[in-house]
Amino acid sequence: MSVQSLRTGSRDVREPTLYELEPIRLDGGAVAVMLSVRFADDGVWRGRLEFQHSEAGSQRATAEIFCGTSEDELWQSVRALGAHHLRDLYRSLA
């Protein structure tokens, strides 16, 4: 998964940072996938997925389903997902 941060400059880890992941294909169209990552007050890194389907004009987001004791640990969980899991997550949010 390629990752591109949508934020520039110095980063406050308590403010969510949005990363753009590779889009998923669904019914012939592309769905943009973003990961929002933040450092929570309880000392845990938390993340949620956000989906934007440009053709349908819809936006969907998961709860903070990713967590880790480090940002790298959180990213390991995200990278372990395949495109089919991302599609299923998107469909489950309908």
N, C-alpha and C positions, 0 to 999 in steps of 0.2 A: 504494500500500500504506500503510495507516495503521499507525502504530507507537506502541506504548505500552510504556514500560519497566516491568518488574516490580520494580525496585529503587528505593529512595528514599534520600535523604541523600547525603553526599559519596561520590564514587566512586573506588576504586582501580582504575586502568585495567588492572592486571595480573590482577585478579579478573574472571572472566567476568560479563558483564551480560546478562540475558535480556530480549529484546524480543518482545512479542506481535505477530505479523503477522495479516493477515486470514486466517480459516480457508478451507480449500479444501473443495469439495463432492466427495464420492466415493460412488457407489452410493446416493444419496439421503441420506447422512449427512454430518456435518461433521467435518473433521479439523483440530484446532488446530495452528497452525504458530508456532514460536518460533525466534528467532535468538539464539544465544549468541555474544557478541563479547568478545574480550580482546586486550590488547596483549602480544605474546610477548616473550621475552627477547632475541630476535634483532632487535627493532625493527620488526617487521611486525605489523599488525593482522590477526587471524585470526578466522574465524567458522564456525559450523556450524549446520545446521538441526535442529530437534527437532520431531517430530510426535507428537501424542497423539490417538488415535481413541477417543473416549469410549464409543461403542457396542461396539466390539470389545475395549475395555479394553487396547489395546496402545500401546506407546511405541517409537518408532524414531528414530534419529539418524544423520546423515551424519558423515563425518570432517570435519575443518576444510577444507572445499572452497573457502572464500572467503578472500582475502587482499588486502591493500592497504598502500601506504605511509602512508596516512592512514585514519582511520575513515570519512571521507566517500567515499574511493575504494572501500572495502569495500562501503559502502551502495549505491553506484552499481551494483555487480555484482548485489547482491540485488534492487534495484528493476528491473533489466533482465529478471529472470525473470518469465515469465507464469504464470498459474495452471496451465496445461497442463504446464509444466516442473516445477512443484512437485508436481503429481499423479504425474508420471513418476518423480521422485526418491523420493517416498513408496512407490510400487509397487516400485521397484528394491531397497528395503530389506527386502522380505519374506523 
